Every structure is written in structure tokens, then in C-alpha cells.
Amino acid sequence: MTTIGFIIPTVGRPTLARTIDSLFRQTSPDWRAVVVFDGTDPNYETADPRVVVLRTPEKLGTANHAAHVRNYGAREIDSEWVGFVDDDDTLVEDYVERALEAIRADAEMDVLIFRMRYDSGLVLPPVGWDHFEIQKVGISFCLRRDVLLRNPFEPSGEEDFYLLDRCRSDGLRIVLSPHIAYLVRPPS
């Protein structure tokens, strides 16, 4: 059975519970999550075996750069596909369902990019676009785990774009979904 393993880098923000709750509300139960506390003691617990809580041995991330924390989580997750959600963001309820439908429909796909909506209403990549550009795409994607292990994140202000751009340069099959499936800092 195909599952999507989500990596959630965190420093223990109060919004983390809301982020994880967006996984529990998924219309498909076929997901796993690794919550990676970056050099801080975990402040979240659950009895649900789909959620594993880890602590990095030392602080890996910096402000707005979770690259090393995501790479750490990628080594620990056991799913063929990996997705991401930041600890102050949420996923729409059918993210996993739509992703798995796309994966089943296109066995050659390596990366699936969903659109993300900010609380201001901004959508990236913009509605109607069939491509992605720097500063016009974010972490709203999932990809094969082996792709991520071969092309890990590199810290930068645009680390999401640069990972996707390397995948594009390597000739990997990238599909841009028309669906908005990732909500950036939604209001409580």
C-alpha cells in the first residue's frame, strides 16, 4: 500500500497541534508523519502509531531554513513518497487522497506540486500556471523519497524552489496539480 510520509520540522510552536490535526482530518488514512524537534525537547505526544516524534541531536535549522531538519526527517521516514508541512501551516483535508490518486494515475511521476494559499489569498504557483518559478512555488509538494535522498534540500531563502529546479534539471517527471492543498499560516 502506498502511503505519504510527512516531515514536519518544528521548534515546538503552539501551532504544531493544529498542523498535525490537519493530518488526522485527512479523507485518506494512508499517511505517516515524522515530527522533528530541531534541537529542542518535544512538547507533543500522541498514541497514534502513524506519528513518530524525534529530536535532532543538535540544532540543525536556522530562521526560515529547515533544509537540514527536513533531510534528517527524510532519513527516518519509511514511505515511498514524502511530503512536507511546516509547523505553522496546514493541509486541506483531501491532500493525501488527491496525491494518491495522482500517484496511481501516473506511475512515471517523481514529483507532485500542489498549489498553496496564503492567508492573504495569494496562491502559488498562480492559478492558471503550468510551470513554477523562483518565488512562485513553495513547500507544497511531495516526491519520491529516493529522489529526496539523492537531491537533499540545501539551505537558502528559496530551498524549496532549488530542490524542485534540480529535479527539473535532472529530467524527473514533475506534475503541477491545479488543486490548492496547502494553507500557509491559516488563521486559527
C-alpha positions in Angstrom: 0.0 0.0 0.0 1.3 3.4 -0.9 1.5 6.0 1.8 2.8 9.5 2.0 5.1 10.3 4.8 5.1 13.9 6.0 8.1 15.6 7.5 7.2 18.3 10.0 10.2 20.3 11.2 9.5 22.2 14.4 10.9 24.1 17.4 7.7 23.3 19.4 5.5 26.2 18.2 2.0 26.3 19.7 0.6 25.9 16.2 2.1 22.4 15.9 -1.0 20.6 17.3 -3.2 22.3 14.6 -0.7 21.3 11.9 -0.8 17.6 13.0 -4.6 17.8 13.4 -4.8 18.6 9.7 -3.3 15.2 9.1 -5.8 13.5 11.4 -8.6 15.1 9.4 -7.4 13.7 6.0 -10.0 11.8 4.0 -7.5 9.1 3.4 -5.7 7.4 6.3 -2.7 6.4 4.2 -0.2 8.8 5.6 2.6 8.8 8.2 4.4 11.7 9.9 7.8 12.3 11.4 7.7 15.3 13.6 11.3 16.5 14.0 12.0 18.7 17.0 15.0 20.7 16.0 17.4 20.6 19.0 14.5 21.2 21.4 12.7 18.8 23.7 9.4 17.5 22.2 6.3 19.1 23.5 3.8 16.9 21.6 2.7 13.4 22.2 0.2 11.1 20.5 -0.7 7.4 20.8 -1.4 7.2 17.0 1.4 5.0 15.5 1.3 6.9 12.3 3.1 9.8 14.0 6.7 9.4 15.2 8.2 12.2 17.3 12.0 12.7 17.0 14.6 15.2 18.4 17.7 16.1 16.5 20.9 15.6 18.5 21.7 19.3 17.9 20.1 22.4 16.3 20.1 21.9 12.6 17.9 24.7 11.2 18.1 28.4 11.2 15.4 31.1 10.8 13.4 30.3 7.7 15.7 27.4 6.7 14.5 24.0 7.6 16.6 22.2 5.0 18.8 20.1 7.3 15.8 19.3 9.5 13.8 18.0 6.5 16.8 16.0 5.3 17.1 14.5 8.8 13.4 13.5 8.7 13.8 12.0 5.2 16.3 9.5 6.5 13.9 8.5 9.3 10.6 8.1 7.3 9.6 4.7 5.9 7.3 5.7 3.0 7.9 5.6 -0.7 6.5 9.2 -1.1 7.5 12.2 1.2 5.5 15.3 1.7 6.1 18.3 3.9 4.2 20.6 6.2 5.6 23.3 8.3 4.6 23.6 12.0 2.5 26.7 11.4 0.8 25.6 8.2 -2.0 23.0 7.5 -3.1 20.7 4.7 -6.5 20.6 3.2 -8.5 17.5 4.1 -8.1 15.8 0.8 -4.3 16.4 0.2 -3.4 12.7 0.8 -6.4 11.4 -1.3 -5.6 13.7 -4.2 -1.9 12.9 -4.1 -2.5 9.1 -4.0 -4.9 9.4 -7.0 -2.3 11.3 -8.9 0.4 8.7 -8.0 -1.8 5.8 -9.1 -2.7 7.7 -12.4 0.9 8.4 -13.3 3.4 5.7 -12.4 6.2 7.7 -14.0 5.7 10.8 -11.8 8.5 11.7 -9.5 7.3 15.0 -8.0 3.7 16.3 -7.4 3.4 20.0 -6.8 0.1 21.3 -5.2 -0.7 25.0 -5.1 -0.5 26.8 -1.7 -2.7 29.5 -0.5 -1.5 32.2 2.0 -3.9 33.8 4.5 -3.7 36.9 2.3 -5.4 34.9 -0.5 -2.2 34.7 -2.6 -1.9 31.4 -4.4 1.4 29.9 -5.6 2.1 28.8 -8.2 -0.5 31.2 -9.5 -3.8 29.7 -10.7 -3.6 29.0 -14.5 0.2 28.5 -14.5 1.5 25.2 -15.8 5.1 25.8 -14.5 6.9 27.0 -11.4 9.4 29.8 -11.0 11.6 31.1 -8.2 9.5 32.9 -5.5 6.3 31.4 -7.2 6.4 28.0 -5.6 6.8 26.7 -2.0 6.9 23.5 0.1 3.5 22.3 -1.1 4.9 19.3 -2.9 5.5 15.6 -2.4 8.1 13.5 -4.1 9.6 10.0 -4.1 11.7 9.5 -1.1 14.6 8.2 -3.1 14.6 11.4 -5.1 14.9 13.5 -1.9 17.7 11.2 -0.6 19.6 11.8 -3.9 18.8 15.5 -4.0 18.6 16.8 -0.4 17.5 20.2 0.5 20.2 22.9 0.6 19.6 25.8 3.0 18.7 29.1 1.3 15.9 31.5 1.2 14.4 29.5 -1.8 15.4 26.0 -0.8 12.0 24.6 -1.9 12.4 26.1 -5.4 16.1 25.0 -5.7 15.2 21.4 -4.9 12.4 21.4 -7.4 14.6 23.1 -10.0 17.3 20.4 -9.6 14.6 17.8 -10.1 13.6 19.6 -13.3 17.2 19.8 -14.5 17.6 16.1 -13.8 14.7 15.4 -16.2 12.5 14.0 -13.5 8.7 13.9 -14.2 7.1 16.8 -12.3 3.3 17.2 -12.3 1.7 20.5 -11.2 -1.7 19.9 -9.8 -4.4 22.6 -10.2 -5.6 21.9 -6.6 -4.8 24.1 -3.6 -3.9 21.6 -1.0 -1.5 23.6 1.4 -2.5 26.5 3.6 0.2 28.8 4.7 -0.3 30.2 8.2 -4.1 29.9 8.2 -5.9 31.9 10.8 -6.8 29.9 14.0 
